[in-house]
Amino acid sequence: MFEDRLSQEGREKHAAVHVSREVPGEDLGRIISLTDGVFAFALTLLVLGLTVPNVMGNARLGSSLQADWPIFLGYAFAFVMITIWWMAHHRTFRYIQRYDFVLMWLNTALLLEVAIMPFVLEVFGKYPGDQDAAILFAVVQIAAGSTLNLMWRYASSGHRLIDPKLDKKEIDYFARRGLIAPAVFAVSIAITFVSVSFAEYFWIGALVLQRFSTRYGVG
């Protein structure tokens, strides 16, 4: 009898350890706090890619600043894109009520992609008009958007981690909407083989389409 009790206790401990590996829970506070911190740090680091121009001789500061307008444009666009991914993450976690091991790793992958954006902007600023720099920027945006979309699809599949009462039409709407930005940046990569400048302006389409889909509920 005593040996049976020990055996039963051993099985229960083993089961408890097995369950703990899944890291389930409902307290999303630490995940959201870490995410907000990484986003905030990435936004702050973006400015380090900007440098004060050296004005030599009779050159004017205004002319030097004007010559660096592509760098300022890249900074502004990168800042906006990081903000968009943060807003999308915030919206996603408004519906997510629980977490598990897979969700934590998907969120970590997103943080990796966000954290590398300041480096990507520095490459973009140092080599303006370069096709490889533009493609690198687009690839990182595709990765971030795709990771967010995958996170939502995983969490909402079978209402795994979201509110069981959330309507399926709304779930499908957010799943489709999350593909807009990655699709725009994917198309822009093909455009770089024709014109890098046009591809960079085409990125604005991601912002316009995202806004349009939000306002009119398309997608």
For each residue, the residues with C-beta under 8 A, 3 or more apart:
1: 4 5
2: 5 6
3: 6 7
4: 1 7 8
5: 1 2 8 9
6: 2 3 9 10
7: 3 4 10 11
8: 4 5 11 12
9: 5 6 12 13
10: 6 7 13 14
11: 7 8 14 15
12: 8 9 15 16
13: 9 10 16 17
14: 10 11 17 18
15: 11 12 18 19
16: 12 13 19 20
17: 13 14 20 21
18: 14 15 21
19: 15 16 22 24
20: 16 17 23
21: 17 18 101
22: 19 100 101
23: 20 99 100 101 104
24: 19 98 99 100 101
25: 98 99
26: 97 98 99
27: 30
28: 31 32 93 96 97 98 99
29: 32 33
30: 27 33 34
31: 28 34 35 93 99 104 107
32: 28 29 35 36 93
33: 29 30 36 37
34: 30 31 37 38 111
35: 31 32 38 39 89 107 110 111
36: 32 33 39 40 86
37: 33 34 40 41
38: 34 35 41 42 111 114 115
39: 35 36 42 43 82 85 86 89 114
40: 36 37 43 44
41: 37 38 44 45 115
42: 38 39 45 46 82 114 115 117 118
43: 39 40 46 79 82 83
44: 40 41 47
45: 41 42 48 118
46: 42 43 49 75 78 79 82 117 118 121
47: 44 50 75
48: 45 118 122
49: 46 71 74 75 118 121 122 125
50: 47 71 72 75 125
51:
52:
53: 61 64 65 67 68
54: 64
55: 59 60 61 64
56: 59
57:
58:
59: 55 56 63 64
60: 55 63 64
61: 53 55 64 65
62: 65 66
63: 59 60 66 67
64: 53 54 55 59 60 61 67 68
65: 53 61 62 68 69
66: 62 63 69
67: 53 63 64
68: 53 64 65 71 72
69: 65 66 72 73
70: 73 74 125 128 129
71: 49 50 68 74 75 125 128
72: 50 68 69 75 76
73: 69 70 76 77
74: 49 70 71 77 78 121 124 125 128 137
75: 46 47 49 50 71 72 78 79 121 125
76: 72 73 79 80
77: 73 74 80 81 203 204
78: 46 74 75 81 82 117 118 120 121 124 137
79: 43 46 75 76 82 83
80: 76 77 83 84 207
81: 77 78 84 85 117 141 144 206
82: 39 42 43 46 78 79 85 86 114 117
83: 43 79 80 86 87
84: 80 81 87 88 181 207 210
85: 39 81 82 88 89 110 114 144 145 148
86: 36 39 82 83 89 90
87: 83 84 90 91
88: 84 85 91 92 145 148 178
89: 35 39 85 86 92 93 110 148
90: 86 87 93 94
91: 87 88 94 95 174
92: 88 89 95 96 148 151 152 155 174
93: 28 31 32 89 90 96
94: 90 91
95: 91 92 155 156 162 163 166 174
96: 28 92 93 99 103 155 161 162
97: 26 28 161 162 163
98: 24 25 26 28 161
99: 23 24 25 26 28 31 96 103 104 161
100: 22 23 24 103 104 160 161
101: 21 22 23 24 104 105
102: 105 106 154
103: 96 99 100 106 107 151 154 155 161
104: 23 31 99 100 101 107 108
105: 101 102 108 109
106: 102 103 109 110 147 150 151 154
107: 31 35 103 104 110 111 151
108: 104 105 111 112
109: 105 106 112 113 147
110: 35 85 89 106 107 113 114 144 147 148 151
111: 34 35 38 107 108 114 115
112: 108 109 115 116
113: 109 110 116 117 140 143 144 147
114: 38 39 42 82 85 110 111 117 144
115: 38 41 42 111 112 118
116: 112 113 119 120 140
117: 42 46 78 81 82 113 114 120 121 140
118: 42 45 46 48 49 78 115 121 122
119: 116 122 123
120: 78 116 117 123 124 136 137 140
121: 46 49 74 75 78 117 118 124 125 137
122: 48 49 118 119 125 126
123: 119 120 126 127 133 136 137
124: 74 78 120 121 127 128 133 134 136 137
125: 49 50 70 71 74 75 121 122 128
126: 122 123 133
127: 123 124 130 132 133
128: 70 71 74 124 125 133
129: 70 196 197
130: 127 133 134 196
131: 134 135 192 193 196
132: 127 135 136
133: 123 124 126 127 128 130 136 137
134: 124 130 131 137 138 188 192 196 199 200
135: 131 132 138 139 189 192
136: 120 123 124 132 133 139 140
137: 74 78 120 121 123 124 133 134 140 141
138: 134 135 141 142 185 186 188 189 192 199 203
139: 135 136 142 143 185 189
140: 113 116 117 120 136 137 143 144
141: 81 137 138 144 145 181 182 185 203 206
142: 138 139 145 146 182 185 186
143: 113 139 140 146 147
144: 81 85 110 113 114 140 141 147 148
145: 85 88 141 142 148 149 178 179 181 182 185
146: 142 143 149 150 182
147: 106 109 110 113 143 144 150 151
148: 85 88 89 92 110 144 145 151 152 178
149: 145 146 152 153 175 178 179 182
150: 106 146 147 153 154
151: 92 103 106 107 110 147 148 154 155
152: 92 148 149 155 156 174 175 178
153: 149 150 156 157 175
154: 102 103 106 150 151 157 160 161
155: 92 95 96 103 151 152 160 161 162
156: 95 152 153 159 160 161 162 166 171 174 175
157: 153 154 160
158:
159: 156 162 163 164 166
160: 100 154 155 156 157
161: 96 97 98 99 100 103 154 155 156
162: 95 96 97 155 156 159 166 171
163: 95 97 159 166
164: 159
165:
166: 95 156 159 162 163 170 171
167: 170 171
168: 171 172
169: 172 173
170: 166 167 173 174
171: 156 162 166 167 168 174 175
172: 168 169 175 176
173: 169 170 176 177 217 219
174: 91 92 95 152 156 170 171 177 178
175: 149 152 153 156 171 172 178 179
176: 172 173 179 180 219
177: 173 174 180 210 213 214 219
178: 88 145 148 149 152 174 175 181 182
179: 145 149 175 176 182 183 219
180: 176 177 183 184 206 209 210 213 219
181: 84 141 145 178 184 185 206 209 210
182: 141 142 145 146 149 178 179 185 186
183: 179 180 186 187
184: 180 181 187 188 202 203 205 206 209
185: 138 139 141 142 145 181 182 188 189 203 206
186: 138 142 182 183 189 190
187: 183 184 190 191 202
188: 134 138 184 185 191 192 199 200 202 203
189: 135 138 139 185 186 192 199
190: 186 187 193 194
191: 187 188 194 195 198 199 202
192: 131 134 135 138 188 189 195 196 199
193: 131 190
194: 190 191 198 199
195: 191 192 198 199
196: 129 130 131 134 192 199 200
197: 129 200 201
198: 191 194 195 201 202
199: 134 138 188 189 191 192 194 195 196 202 203
200: 134 188 196 197 203
201: 197 198 204
202: 184 187 188 191 198 199 205
203: 77 138 141 184 185 188 199 200 206 207
204: 77 201 207 208
205: 184 202 208 209
206: 81 141 180 181 184 185 203 209 210
207: 80 84 203 204 210 211
208: 204 205 211 212
209: 180 181 184 205 206 212 213
210: 84 177 180 181 206 207 213 214
211: 207 208 214 215
212: 208 209 215 216 218
213: 177 180 209 210 216 217 218 219
214: 177 210 211 217
215: 211 212
216: 212 213
217: 173 213 214
218: 212 213
219: 173 176 177 179 180 213
